[in-house]
Amino acid sequence: MKIDDAARRLLALPGETAGKLGGSVRGVIEQVGAIAWLLFACIRGMTRLRKEQWRVVVEVTRTQIRFTALDALPLCFLAALLIGGITLLQVYGQLSGFGMENYICQILAQLVIRELGPLLVGIVVISRSGTAIATEMASRQLSGEIDALYLNGVDPVQYILVPRLLGGIVSLFSLIIFFDTVALLGGFALAWLRLPLSIMAYLGALVRAVGPRELEATFFKALVFGTVIPLLCTSFGLRVRLSTTEIPQAVTKAAVGSLAILLLAGAFLSVLIYA
């Protein structure tokens, strides 16, 4: 009997594995679908905004940018400074033994601008603003504020979602530019204390290393990440229905889901731009 039970479990293992894999794929597809639907609702809502409504949207968007971008500058500055300096030290230590010091700036610029900058800024925004958006949306949903806005003739998409979408895109783009600048210049200043590097040679190599493709990568990743994070976190927050005990679960799912989509989108864009 024990042999038969073990054989059955062994035979059932491929089906269980396929089921779990299919569930994960379905979850990703559901998340992408939720983002697409909310994005369409935002675009439609923006096209229907009147002039006096735009003033309110702009004011709320400024508040979102202040919380998402300005308040995150100290953390991004510290992370960029340390990442840039440590990366430069590591790259120099590996390449100097092969006489390839001239390639240090190019490798550092491409590594920071193409991958590290957008990814780390996205993680910072998810941990700060993404979780805050999910918590806020869940609280508004449970308190009935979303329904109250509908009853008072206010479109929640225009008043709540559009400013967070616009604020997310502007904030991500600004933070990525800030992060890259600090990582490349501040990182050099930090590593210069230990390495025999010329500032003029470094700046000249940096200008040559940063080309149109790096700028395209920064723009598209900021656009995609700034769109995905607020919309997905809003989606998870609005799924709360019964009690406040669902809020921590929604926040966790929003953070994990946003990070998964962030990694997948970043990899896809890198392959699309640089392949």
Secondary structure, 3 states (H helix, E strand, C coil): CHHHHHHHHHHHHHHHHHHHHHHHHHHHHHHHHHHHHHHHHHHHHHHCCCHHHHHHHHHHHHHHHHHHCHHHHHHHHHHHHHHHHHHHHHHHHHHHHHCCHHHHHHHHHHHHHHHHHHHHHHHHHHHHHHHHHHHHHHHHHHHCHHHHHHHCCCCHHHHHHHHHHHHHHHHHHHHHHHHHHHHHHHHHHHHHCCCCCCHHHHHHHHHHHCCHHHHHHHHHHHHHHHHHHHHHHHHHHHCCCCCCCHHHHHHHHHHHHHHHHHHHHHHHHHHHHHC
